[in-house]
Amino acid sequence: MALRTSEGAEFELLANDERHHTEALTPGIRELLGKAGLSARSIDRVVVDRGPGLFTGLRVGIATAIGLSLGANADLVGVTSLELLAHGAHDLGVRGALVSCVDGRRGEVFVQTFDLDVGVVALSEPKVTTPLSLVGEWGEREVTFTGDGAARYDKEFRRVDTISIFDQLVPPPLEAIRLAALRSPDATIQPLYLREADAVANFATRERTP
């Protein structure tokens, strides 16, 4: 989570509470506002990461953002983890082809390709794929992978000489603020799931079992 005041001061709070989204998110927002000396009524724009990711986390995050924006009468803007990773890498000096790579579990990753030069340009749409397919796609071209998906499959990716890994596990929250400041408010926020929920997939698998 991150916050920028009208005076330009920036505050950031990172919490590692996997699978405890509901319990951690609202107290985290209160803590962040307290650090900045602000109340919820001081907010004029809410930015939310709409994915890709797992269903529960996305639903909780987006629902909380919508409720906060309505309560504060604030604008609402959605960004994606993939573009935040790309902008974070760019700001830290990475250039050339970059694949933002978010761990999707089930042996899959959520990815999107960007060109990092003067700015950040998306070269593909977000998609779900496997590490093996990703290696096959990029095995003969110079590219940088970043994100927790790149970290999880680090050994597989580093076997390929043309693939570099830029360590960046979490989409940088401050990038969300900077990126959203350049965008118009969204009328609606659509979660970027890229695939069906784990529970649906598991149910379908059991249904197909003889």
Phi, psi and omega in degrees: 000147179214160182213139174236129180277168179296340178274357178094359177289139182242138179232144183223141178223120178250125180236130178257084181233063183302133179066018174230045187300312184297318183289329188266330192292306183297315174300326178295320178296317178299317180296318180295317177297322179296320178299324182273353181069036183237163172250167180300330181290346179280348186284132175245350176208133178247130179245133181229139174280117185263011174121191004285160181178195182274151191303309186299312181300318181293317181296316180296314182297314182291318178299319179295318180296318179296314179298319180294318181293322178292316181296326181265359185055046185250157173293155180233131181227136178254141174229172179243154177301323185294316179288328177295318177298320180295315180292323177297318178294319179299315181296336180261014169100001179287138179225159180096198180289133179224136175247114172285130191226106181256132180296121179259002185061186184056019183075020182238162176225148173264128187223159171205140183261139180228155169252123181253111179223244174295322177229199179242120183238125177286130180255351180210170173271155175300144179208166174253137181208187178246156177304320180297317178296324180294318177298318178296326181288325188245006188298344182239012180231144178291128183203154174246133174255143177215157180116172181290338174291322176294323179290321182294322182252032183306314183298317180296317183289321184288349175291343182260122186297332184276352183259125174250152179246125174255114185292116180195090188284323187245134173304122187295119183301322181295331176296327179298317180295314182295320180289317182292336179295340182265359186246157175281153178299151177266138176288322177221157177244121178255123178299143177261090184276314181074342176202172181287163181294152178303319182297321179293317180296318180294321179296316180297322178297316178296323180296329182276348182287129181298000000 
